[in-house]
Amino acid sequence: MRRGVRLVLHGHEDFEVVGEVGSLTELNGFLESNSVDLILLDLRLPDGNGIAAIPGIRMRAPAAAVVLLSAFGSPENIQRAKEAGAAGFLVKDADGAGIRAGIRAALNGEWPLPQPPKPPQTGCPDPEDTMLVQGVCLSPREHEVLKLMASGRQNKEIADTLNLAEKSVRNIVTRLFRKIGVGNRTEAAVWMRRQIESGYLEGD
């Protein structure tokens, strides 16, 4: 993602990329000796959640605008980012012009709302279910939970990773079991692995 953003900003005189980091730990170290106007932050990082990290980042760099860039531009994530002190929320599927416009808006104190692409037509009755996998309709959130569950994460770990309440994760897991026709986490992991091997789903 970092290389893609750098290419999007390259050649535009009003932008200067002064640093790139791959984790919150690296970002904290960078901010100790560097001053920036804006921080473009991924939602999912190797050592934490981008939204949860915003208050701490704002304390270290109070003059910097923090903008989330994520594939998961749900209303829930956007609202949480606002409450945490973000200056904006952009989606990775936006084109270069959209990302540049969003960054400029955030620097001007305006909130750049994400404009995700229209969900594909899956034939699923629920409009939130944008993935049709072997006749099973899944939402992006269910797919996230399924991937984490298949990797061995427990409900509390999934909740912490996705910044959700543990009760919400339990409800999603129950719904997933019903949708894919399994009775436990092991069977769900086997189902997930089969879909990955068949090319119907992407793994980590």
C-alpha positions, 0 to 999 in steps of 0.5 A: 500500500505504501508504494501505491500511495507514494506513486499517487502523490509523486509529481504533485508539488503540494505533497511531500512524503517525508517518511514511511513506516510499517507499524505503530512502533515505527511510527512512534519512533519516527514522530519523536524526531520528525514533524509532519502535517498529515499521517496516512494510517492503515486501519489494520497494522501488524502491531495494532488497530489504526483507529485505537491508535489515533488518540496516542498519535494525536498526543505525540503529533498534535498538529498533524491530521490523521487520516485513515486509509482502509478497504473497510470503509463501513459507517461503523469504522468511519464513526469510530475514526471520527470519535477517535480524532481522525481528520478523515477516512479514505478507502483504498479503492479510491482512484489517485485523484480521489485520494489526493482530494481527500488528503487536501480536504483533511489538511483544510479541516474538512472531512473527506467522506469515502466513496467506495465503489458500488458493491457487486451484484451477487444475487444475495437478498441482503445488500450487505452480503457482497460476496457469493461463495459457493452459494453462500452469501457473506458480508465483508465483516463476516469474511474478516471474522471467518479468516481470523477464526480460521487462523485460530483466533478466539472471539476476544482476539478477533474483537480486539483486532477488528475493534468490535465488542466480543458479543458482536463477534459471537453473533457473527460467528453464530451467523457464520456457522448457520450460513456455511452449515458447520457446527464448530470452529474447526469445521469452519476453518476446514470450509475456509481452507477449501474455499481458499484452495479452490480460489473462491476466497482469499486468505491472509 
